[in-house]
């Protein structure tokens, strides 16, 4: 059951990063939701840190922080793909 919650959290993190890229977070409420999703995602990654996937999540979280401040690179899309595919695989 917790595996499905973590999968949904990964998908939400990927979607939040896409929304950050297209700058839909001009609304304060949505910005606070994205911060909340990121904090939950960061806590999940830190709990399972010896796992290589959690380390990649933390690197992807770095792109989330950079995206939050408006800095994007092509690796941002790699992070989005990583989060969403990892979430979908854990839901299967």
N, C-alpha and C positions, 0 to 999 in steps of 0.2 A: 504494500500500500504506500509506503514512504517513497518507494522507487518512482511511483507515478507522480507524487507531489514534486519530487526533484526534477523529473522530466518536464513537468509543466513549468517549473521555475526556470529551467534552461530555455524553454521556448519563449517565455515571457521576457527573459533577458535579451534574447536575440531580437524580438519584436521591439523592445524598448530602444535597442541600439539603432534599429532601422528608423524608428520615429525620431530619434535624436539626429540622425543624418539628414532627414528631410525637414528638420527644424519645426516640428509640430508641437514643441514644448514651450510655446509662448504663454501657455496657461499655467499658472502657479500650481494648481492641483495636480496636473499631469506630471509636472516636474518633481513634485514631492513623491508621487507614486513611483517614478523611475528611480529615485534615490532609495526608496524602501525596497524595491525589487533588487537593486544592486547590493544593498546591505545584506539581504537574505542570501543572495547568491554568493557573496563573499564569505559569509559564515559557513555556508555549505561547503565551499571550496577549502576553507581552512580546516574543517573537521576531518576531511578525507585527504589531507595534504600528502601523505607518503605515496598516494596513488599518482601516476603520471598524468591522468586525465584532470585531476584537481590542479596540478601545476599548470597545465595548459589553460584551464579555466582562469587561474590567477593572471596569466599573461593576457588572456582575452579581457579580463576585468580592467587591466591597464588601458586597453583601447576604449573600454566603456568610460573610464574617467576622462581620458583625452577627448572623447566624443562629447562628453557632458560640457566641456569647456570650449567646444567648437573646433577641435583639431581632428581631422580625419585623414586616413591614408588608405591605400588599397588593402592593407592588412586588416582594416576594419571589416571589410566584407568577408575575409577569411574567418574572423572571429564570429561574425553573424552566422556564417555557414556552420561553424563548429558548434555554436550553442544550439541552433535549431536542429541540426542532424542528431546531436547527442540527445536532445530532448525527445525527438521522434523515436529514436532507437530504444530509449528506455521505456517508452509507452507501448512498444510492441511486445 
